[in-house]
Amino acid sequence: MPQYCVNKNAQPNGDHEVHAQGCAYWPANWNVQDLGWHLDCHSAVQAAKLYYPYSANGCAFCSPACHTG
């Protein structure tokens, strides 16, 4: 069960990306909103939506099943 975070800084398209521990695109410490441990990216994205209800999205590299493009 990996640990997840959401990037506090939005991407140019407005998305706040959700990353799994070990992702090459894990944000810098000052940009991390910890989401805790999740079974999969789907529950992690739901947790991220508590902070960013309309713009949480899975990382295309570490959470492709939750990436909406």
Contacts in CASP RR format, 6 or more apart in sequence:
PFRMAT RR
TARGET T0000
AUTHOR 0000-0000-0000
METHOD contacts of the structure
MODEL  1
MPQYCVNKNAQPNGDHEVHAQGCAYWPANWNVQDLGWHLDCHSAVQAAKL
YYPYSANGCAFCSPACHTG
1 37 0 8 1.000
1 38 0 8 1.000
1 39 0 8 1.000
2 20 0 8 1.000
2 21 0 8 1.000
2 22 0 8 1.000
2 37 0 8 1.000
2 38 0 8 1.000
3 20 0 8 1.000
3 21 0 8 1.000
3 34 0 8 1.000
3 35 0 8 1.000
3 36 0 8 1.000
3 37 0 8 1.000
4 18 0 8 1.000
4 19 0 8 1.000
4 20 0 8 1.000
4 21 0 8 1.000
4 35 0 8 1.000
4 36 0 8 1.000
4 37 0 8 1.000
4 38 0 8 1.000
4 41 0 8 1.000
4 44 0 8 1.000
4 47 0 8 1.000
4 48 0 8 1.000
5 18 0 8 1.000
5 19 0 8 1.000
5 26 0 8 1.000
5 27 0 8 1.000
5 32 0 8 1.000
5 33 0 8 1.000
5 34 0 8 1.000
5 35 0 8 1.000
5 36 0 8 1.000
6 16 0 8 1.000
6 17 0 8 1.000
6 18 0 8 1.000
6 19 0 8 1.000
6 32 0 8 1.000
6 33 0 8 1.000
6 35 0 8 1.000
6 44 0 8 1.000
6 47 0 8 1.000
6 48 0 8 1.000
6 51 0 8 1.000
6 52 0 8 1.000
6 56 0 8 1.000
7 16 0 8 1.000
7 17 0 8 1.000
7 19 0 8 1.000
7 27 0 8 1.000
7 31 0 8 1.000
7 32 0 8 1.000
7 33 0 8 1.000
8 16 0 8 1.000
8 27 0 8 1.000
8 31 0 8 1.000
8 32 0 8 1.000
8 33 0 8 1.000
9 16 0 8 1.000
9 27 0 8 1.000
9 31 0 8 1.000
10 16 0 8 1.000
10 55 0 8 1.000
11 17 0 8 1.000
14 55 0 8 1.000
15 55 0 8 1.000
15 56 0 8 1.000
15 57 0 8 1.000
15 58 0 8 1.000
16 48 0 8 1.000
16 51 0 8 1.000
16 52 0 8 1.000
16 55 0 8 1.000
16 56 0 8 1.000
16 57 0 8 1.000
17 25 0 8 1.000
17 57 0 8 1.000
17 58 0 8 1.000
17 59 0 8 1.000
18 35 0 8 1.000
18 41 0 8 1.000
18 44 0 8 1.000
18 45 0 8 1.000
18 48 0 8 1.000
18 56 0 8 1.000
18 57 0 8 1.000
18 58 0 8 1.000
18 59 0 8 1.000
18 63 0 8 1.000
18 66 0 8 1.000
19 25 0 8 1.000
19 26 0 8 1.000
19 27 0 8 1.000
19 58 0 8 1.000
19 59 0 8 1.000
19 62 0 8 1.000
19 63 0 8 1.000
20 41 0 8 1.000
20 44 0 8 1.000
20 59 0 8 1.000
20 62 0 8 1.000
20 63 0 8 1.000
22 62 0 8 1.000
23 59 0 8 1.000
23 61 0 8 1.000
23 62 0 8 1.000
24 61 0 8 1.000
24 62 0 8 1.000
25 59 0 8 1.000
25 61 0 8 1.000
25 62 0 8 1.000
26 32 0 8 1.000
33 48 0 8 1.000
33 51 0 8 1.000
35 44 0 8 1.000
35 47 0 8 1.000
35 48 0 8 1.000
36 44 0 8 1.000
36 47 0 8 1.000
38 44 0 8 1.000
38 47 0 8 1.000
40 65 0 8 1.000
41 58 0 8 1.000
41 62 0 8 1.000
41 63 0 8 1.000
41 65 0 8 1.000
41 66 0 8 1.000
42 65 0 8 1.000
42 66 0 8 1.000
44 58 0 8 1.000
44 63 0 8 1.000
44 66 0 8 1.000
45 56 0 8 1.000
45 57 0 8 1.000
45 58 0 8 1.000
45 63 0 8 1.000
45 66 0 8 1.000
48 56 0 8 1.000
49 56 0 8 1.000
57 66 0 8 1.000
57 67 0 8 1.000
57 68 0 8 1.000
57 69 0 8 1.000
58 64 0 8 1.000
58 66 0 8 1.000
58 67 0 8 1.000
58 68 0 8 1.000
59 67 0 8 1.000
60 67 0 8 1.000
60 69 0 8 1.000
END
